[in-house]
Amino acid sequence: MTLTRRHTLKAILLASAAAAAPGISLANTSASRRAIPWKNWAGTQSCTPAFRSTPKGINELASVIKSSTGSIRAVGSGHSWSPLVPTDGTLLSLRRFKGMLGYDKEKNLVKFGAGTKLNKVGPALEEQGMAMCNLPDIDEQSLAGAFATGTHGTGLELPALHDCIESLTLVTAGGDVVECSRTQNAELFDAARVSLGSLGIIADYTLKTPDLFRVERKYWLEDLDSILDRGEQLARDHRHFEFFYIPFSDTSYCFTTDKTNKPITEVQPEDDSVVETMKNLRDTLSFSTTARRVALKALMKTVDLPPDYVEVPWKTLSTERTTPVYEMEYQLPLEAGPQAMREVVDYIETNHPEFFVPLEYRYVDGDDAWMSEFYGRKSVSISVHRYREGDDPWNVFTKVQEIFRKYEGRPHWGKVHNYTYQDLKSVYPKIDEFKKIRQELDPEGKFLNDHVRGLLGLEA
């Protein structure tokens, strides 16, 4: 059996855009009043908006927003499990706000339309000899969607993606076009980098980008207790470090990624056999978790790990997802990560023998965006995936969330959670300042839906 980075993430971590195409083409028009249903990539969220709009430029965008009398929610690639998008008002797509709009190579600044997908950003930057500051596991998201939800990669000295924003253009509820940066409308900038789509519609971003570089990827297997004991040191020693724990195996699949001057090498071809192997083991040995653990530990000893390889970051750090799952992800204080992970694993393996999807463990630097999951602290990010077999994910997630709550966890805005304003207030010190700016910009609540109202403690 061959286990590679791409097929492991593609086949085991599992999530797909195949469930739905969130932006439906409206032939030769920028708007439509025909009721067209929408659903997200995993098929877990849906709505039938009364009105759809795909404006062609900032003037038309401002006009649509100003003239709208109902709720407006923006949609990118639909890569969130949480109900950030659903609305019965206007569903606004930024798919025409895409591509590189300009760059300054001397200052390493690049301007992109907010609807540009992450998987288009890397190749465009490479052509100009630049790269993204970091990338997440999945690169199907639009820039606006990724930034608005606090999307991140891994790296103890690497903040979430929104930290590379140098400036942005925001269109407010009144149709005003406002430029924001660390020196211009600075408080609005701090609020808008992670906005949940609730402040207005962001048309473009100017990003600070490093010169293009190559990275080397290395893989190994290690016992869970061992990797948790030395994980923080590995995260300090390497640009990127993360691992996936294979449930009921006592084994973690680990990898580091570091800058290198070595020449680019061929990446090993993908193989999708591992997920079926794990699922079949679970089904075949469902009568005994002990037998399953023995079989999995034996199986892991036969794994043919991929060789080290060298590539540019956009071809290395992100991967495809092919099968929908539910995902819960929390960001915990750095020092709390190992104990929280041990408690989650113990709970799952004691109470849920049906569970088989790996748990992901990453490191992220802190930043100063008000609604960032990483505001003011270095963090460990733990992701728990529930394979979609018709089961209610909350039969696992309820207890897992209780564990994360105990350690002052902050939920990923785009993943499954049921935190309310009262929950969030204790872990987001700037949430009330964010609410104040939101109210000033949008007093009528044009950019809210029921989910966002609940997060911010606002009445319908």
Steps between C-alpha positions, in 0.01 A plus 500: 500500500628846414418792729562845354423851625252565221305178512497501881346844512286443195365164606507510879443859604225516247299799388371588158368776287317244288183531706412833349620782280428804715523758223245432227561675170237752399532526124588853383361660811638618833184434697198273510171499689434137423512288816800269456591272793853509640690248709855484629782270391418228753124520454451592867364855449242625251262785425279639226578871475239730353763680297845418361758751386838464331611862450766573238689780673514713811250758374240233430583333831442825687174557312368150581582542869356849528175411325441174688222506757557156651780286635820464294741212549808447286606158373841392380565132437257380767776334701351551846308248707354772722188690379678824411352524151129401511256785442150545365602842369786572258779250439791698355784328316843660446603255231551790258736669745792273430857490382814703561419870469852636540829452683807682627793259484736733687263516798369142453141624491235336283136598452236233436126506449324367809333220305832351384540138604807408703595236243532779242705728724805271526558457125442873438752594767752246373496669160616820671759325719290517819303268729222510759605553862342163584224273372231280659432131440234583242545767232155508339386796712473854374729754662202680652358181648835382633584832663149561639505169691859503630629223272855391581776256425757369745814665637575622851654819358244530218170681575170424326460616142329830580819625665657551155233757406655846460184680392146429380207671330166477683159595360266596784124464542451852363702425188808693616841371389748507790873428483649340812855421614706503817541878459171593327175423684713278722227384740273403212795315346549303822130410499466429127784253454285232669149636455264201459361701207317726746660841442447535126631345182877497443586549133878453501805442716861611476726230645856500627669207329850354541729420209441157346671218685512121501415268787602146590243260645597210731273229648510252785277303740512543878303401811244758608641557850848545364401751233289700746793515744741637242261667256554857620876465456451360150273796422776737617767318299310488169314750283200266483422202720176310545370151553191286456407248765355174365223398745546165679856463369703691763683635193536845349590587142743794528669736258720807496546751221797738486653749262778357286728584210491141374372441145133413442430127500211288379207458736383141552171419319178490700334182620150494650508154659569593863159635596326187379751287689427683825127496447506130418704428812245684708211311342668159509626532858205690644452220755828588676689828527793303643523289185464811289784672686727199455418486130553872450833500681614211283373678190690819583825302515451403135439855378735609225561866585559733208853622436603853590423745223553865405246734337366854515253561787175518304565151362584363845295655779146451366320193370169383355209356700269245339248377758279728715540494875391712793789684662536662840817700563606698805802717569645452849776675694831343402565346841154339515527310173657169609266438793190597300604265220551213742154556650333514159670179386415323825135603472468390136677169543305418818155594370500490119637180346347605166739795473788469252577840340840640613525798734715791385740693727665826390676810637419865418657829606293776658381820330307820573182473288213552744292195408791272415495162673870569571465851642779568748628146543696221338270205456459133437228417249319166541259377232256213550327361189182298503451277198163567342311172520166645601602535866440816698852644545401640839500154654879551496532877477300583815757347734796608286380860514468476879865398517607788278286743700679397819830614348370838376468373146387729219297338221602536138234727352449278197479166682229324704432658840204635698664776702284800582596858577528419871744218423704717265513803727721318749765410238482795257613815687419728203155366414310797644723746315431302184125522568524877545671551164256263332206696638648830380559366149174305465238622749217321316678163508512465123800262516363269769327165498363303795830321562711816513241673718531217748879522501487871575209489746270709279122483484332396176 
